[in-house]
Amino acid sequence: MRTHVSPALPESGYMASLAKARSDLRDLAPFLGRLFIALSFVVAAMAYALVRAQNGGNPEFALWIATAAGFGAYMALNIGANDVANNIGPVVGARVIPLAGALIMAAVFEFGGALIAGGQVISTVRGGIVMPEALADRNVYVWVMMAALLAAALWLNLATVFGAPVSTTHSIVGGVMGGGIAAAGLSAVDWSVMANIAASWIISPLLGGLFAALFLYAIKRFVTYEPQVLKAAQRIVPLLVAAMTWSFGTYLILKGFKKVWSASLLEATMASALIALVAWAVSRFLIARRLPKLQNDKSAVNQLLALPLIFSAALLSFAHGSNDVANAIGPLAGIYDVLTNDAMQEKAIIPFWVMGLGAAGLAIGLLLFGPRVIQTVGGELTRLDAMRAYCIAMAATITVIAASQLGLPVSTTHVTVGAVLGVGFLREWLKRRYARIVSDIRTLHAGRDEAECDAFIARMQASPFAQRRAMIDGLRREHAKRLADTGVCGSAAAAERGEALVNRALMTKVLSAWIITVPLTALISAVIYFTLRGIML
C-alpha cells in the first residue's frame, strides 16, 4: 500500500507566504488600533455613566443609563465619521488643505461647537416624529430611544464602511419612527412630519445642485472666461469673499449660535453684512498685493479663494457640532431625564457630561474614521478645485438658510452632495457645449486652411466672453451660402458627448443609500425594541 506524501513547500514559497502574512498584518494594524480607541471611548463613556448614575441608589436605572451612554457614544462616533465629511470634504478634495490638517481643524471646531453652542435643553421626543402620548410609559420611552440610537449608529457605521455620505438626522428619525411603531403601532407616528422628511430627499439635492451650478457659472462667466483673468479677479473675488462672509455669518448665527443668541433672520443678516463689508475691504487690499505674483489664468482664482475656504470649513464644522450633536445626545439626554425624574417632561435639561460625551465622540469619530467618506465627497463623485469647493460651500449655506426660513425640510448632507453633483454636471454641459461650438467653427471653415480655423478659435478664446457670440454669428453670415448646403452643425458635433465628469455608479450608490436610510433604520430599531422589551419582560 502506497502512502501519498504531500510535497514540501519550497523554501522560497514559504518565505513569500510569510512575508505576505506580515504585510497583511501591518496593513491591518492601523485599523485595529483605531477600532481599539473607539471601543475604549464607548467603554469609558459607559463606565463613567455607571459610576455617576449609581449615586442615585438605583442599580437598575444606573445600568440603563450606562447602556444608553454607550449607545450615545457609539452614535456620536459615527456622526463624526460620516457627517463631518460634508464640511471638509470639498476643501480637502480641492487640495486647499491637507487631509491631516483638515481633520484636526474640523475636530477642534466640531468639539467647540458642540460644547459651547450645543444648547442646554432639548426635546425629549425627537422632532415630533412620534406622538408624545404613545411614549407616556417610562419604560417604553427608554426602550424606543435606545433602539433608535443603536439602529441609527449601526446604519451610519455601515454607510461609512462603504463610503456613502448619509443624513444622520434621517437616521435617528427613522430609528425613532421604527421604535415608535413597534411600541404603539402606525398611529403613533406623525405622518405629516414624515412626509416632509421624504420631500427633503428631492428638495435638498436639487436646491444644492442648482445653487452650486449657478455660482460656478457666474464665476466662469465673469472671471475665468475673460481674457484678463487677473483684472476680473481683482474686481470679483472680493465680492465672492464678502458674499461668503455674509452667508456663513448668517448661517452661523441662525444655526451655530441659535442656543446662545436667538436672532431673527433680519438681525443675523444685518450683523453678517457689517462683517462682510470689512471682509470685502480687507480682501481687496490683500488681493491687490498678491496679484503681481499670480498667473493670468484660473489658477489665480483658486489661490485667492484658498484661505476663505479654510475659514468656511472651520465655521461649518463649528455650526455642525452645535446643531447635529443633538442627534447623538438628544435621545441619551431624554433617557437620562426620564430615568432620573418621576415623570417624562416635554423638554430635557442636558447634563454637562452628556454634552461633553457628544462633543468628544464627534471629534474622535472624525479623526479615526472620517477619511473614508471625505474621499467620496471630496474626490470620487467629481474632481474639485477651490472655485468648485467655494460654490459647494455657498450652495450649502444659502440653501439651508433659505429652506429654514421657508419651512422646507432639507438635509445638509443631501444639499452638499447635490452641490458636488451640480458642479460636476455643469462642467459636463459646458464641455459638451464648447465641443459643439468648436465643431461648428470647423464645419464653417470646411475647405479652408486648418491654420485659419485654429487662428479663429484662438482669437475667440482671447476675446471677452460677451464678444464671442458676435464672432460666431459673423462667421455664419460670412459663410451663409456654404451653410445652406452643409448645415450649421455637422453630425460629428451632434454625436459629441464629451467626457463624463461625474461618477454615475457612485452617485447611484449614494442616492440608493439615501432612499433606504429611514425605512432601514426604522426596521432595525423595531427589531432592537422588541429585543429589549423581551429581555426586560
Secondary structure, 3 states (H helix, E strand, C coil): CCCCCCCCCCHHHHHHHHHHHHHHHHHHHHHHHHHHHHHHHHHHHHHHHHHHHHHHCCHHHHHHHHHHHHHHHHHHHHHHHHCCHHHHHHHHHCCCCCHHHHHHHHHHHHHHHHHHHCCCEEECCHHHCECHHHHCCHHHHHHHHHHHHHHHHHHHHHHHHCCCCCCHHHHHHHHHHHHHHHHHCHHHECHHHHHHHHHHHHHHHHHHHHHHHHHHHHHHHHHHCCCCHHHHHHHHHHHHHHHHHHHHHHHHHHHHCCCCCCCCHHHHHHHHHHHHHHHHHHHHHHHHHHHHHCCCCHHHHHHHHHHHHHHHHHHHHHHHHHHHCHHHHHHHHHHHHHHHCCCCCCEEECCHHHHHHHHHHHHHHHHHHCHHHHHHHHHHCCCCCHHHHHHHHHHHHHHHHHHHHHCCCCCHHHHHHHHHHHHHHHHHHHHHHHHHHHHHHHHHCCCCCHHHHHHHHHHHHHCCHHHHHHHHHHHHHHCHHHHHHHCCCCHHHHHCCCCCCCCHHHHHHHHHHHHHHHHHHHHHHHHHHHHHHHHHC
